[in-house]
Amino acid sequence: MRYVSDLESERKFLFYVGIKALIIKDKKILLLSSGKEELSSTMRKQIFWDLPGGKMEAGEQVEETLMREVSEELGVSKHDLKIIKPFDVSVSNFKISHGQHIPLILMTYICKLKKPERKFKLTNEHAQYEWVNVKNAAVRLSTKFNKSFIVKLLEFLL
């Protein structure tokens, strides 16, 4: 499988595709705060909140990316994630992705975890996780996600 880094030397990207999991438990959403690695790779100075997920790699299907990223970021089995349905596609407010000035398209899917009560094992990419209500999530996610996503999120769970 070829990776994005292999392709970058061959051509310029118009955008990256990020696949995100809107993981819901009891009308609460799982959020992750940025850790040192994420702040460094996105060239941001302030901590921001995000949904689990990441960039698609060359040759991957959406579901593969979602399961791989959630597994890596939360330390759970790929089989623990249940993808319910697509939720939104939007352009991120972030204009820099891993040190490059390339827009990021975010595809978000509604998901559930088979064992959501567990403690997650985060990587250096994230500092902490928290289950929050939709209003709190909307405020925290507004740094990265655009206004149309935030409005849709508020309408979905309220």
Secondary structure, 3 states (H helix, E strand, C coil): CCCHHHHHCCCCCCCEEEEEEEEEECCEEEEEEECHHHHHHHCCCCCCEECCEEECCCCCCHHHHHHHHHHHHHCCCHHHEEEEEEEEEEECCCCCECCECCCEEEEEEEEEECCCCCCCCCCCCEEEEEEEEHHHHHHHHCCCCCHHHHHHHHHHHC
